[in-house]
Amino acid sequence: MRADYSKYGEIEALARHPLGPGELLGAVGVLDVLPAEVDAVASLCRNGSEQVPARVAAPDQVQVWPIDREAP
């Protein structure tokens, strides 16, 4: 499964974190083309099971589901 974010505009932006050497900041589309140096991912949006590469997803994957709607 893949979550489709293509209608949201630029989803492949990637930049070095200005205060965290070795850390990258990127949009959801970067998951499809992660640089080899990336060994962990923290995502703030919903991802499909096919979007997070196996080399960073398992076995240490932790999922936290934020509330994404107003109704209880």
GUDREN-268017 format. One record per residue (C-alpha): residue number from 1; x, y, z. Coordinates in steps of 0.25 Angstrom, whole numbers. Each point is the difference from the previous one (the first is absolute). Layout:
N
[NUM,[X,Y,Z]];
...
***
This chain:
72
[1,[0,0,0]];
[2,[4,14,-3]];
[3,[-5,13,5]];
[4,[-2,10,-11]];
[5,[5,14,3]];
[6,[2,4,-15]];
[7,[-11,10,0]];
[8,[7,8,11]];
[9,[11,6,-9]];
[10,[15,-2,3]];
[11,[2,-13,7]];
[12,[14,-3,-3]];
[13,[7,12,7]];
[14,[13,-4,8]];
[15,[9,8,8]];
[16,[11,-1,11]];
[17,[-5,5,14]];
[18,[6,13,3]];
[19,[3,-4,15]];
[20,[2,-15,-1]];
[21,[12,-4,-8]];
[22,[-3,-13,-6]];
[23,[-15,2,0]];
[24,[-9,2,-12]];
[25,[-14,6,-1]];
[26,[-9,-5,-11]];
[27,[-13,-1,-6]];
[28,[-8,-13,-1]];
[29,[4,-2,-14]];
[30,[15,-2,4]];
[31,[-4,-13,6]];
[32,[1,-6,-14]];
[33,[14,5,-3]];
[34,[7,0,14]];
[35,[15,3,0]];
[36,[8,-13,4]];
[37,[5,7,12]];
[38,[-14,1,6]];
[39,[-2,-11,11]];
[40,[-12,6,7]];
[41,[-13,7,-3]];
[42,[-10,8,8]];
[43,[-12,3,-7]];
[44,[-11,10,4]];
[45,[-10,-5,-11]];
[46,[-7,-13,-3]];
[47,[9,-9,-9]];
[48,[-4,-12,-7]];
[49,[6,-14,3]];
[50,[8,1,-13]];
[51,[6,14,2]];
[52,[10,-2,11]];
[53,[11,-8,-5]];
[54,[3,-13,7]];
[55,[14,4,4]];
[56,[-5,11,9]];
[57,[-14,-6,4]];
[58,[4,-13,7]];
[59,[2,-6,10]];
[60,[0,13,9]];
[61,[-12,6,-6]];
[62,[-9,8,10]];
[63,[-13,6,-5]];
[64,[-7,11,8]];
[65,[-14,4,-6]];
[66,[-3,15,3]];
[67,[-14,4,0]];
[68,[-4,5,-14]];
[69,[-14,4,2]];
[70,[-8,8,9]];
[71,[-11,-9,3]];
[72,[3,-10,12]];
***
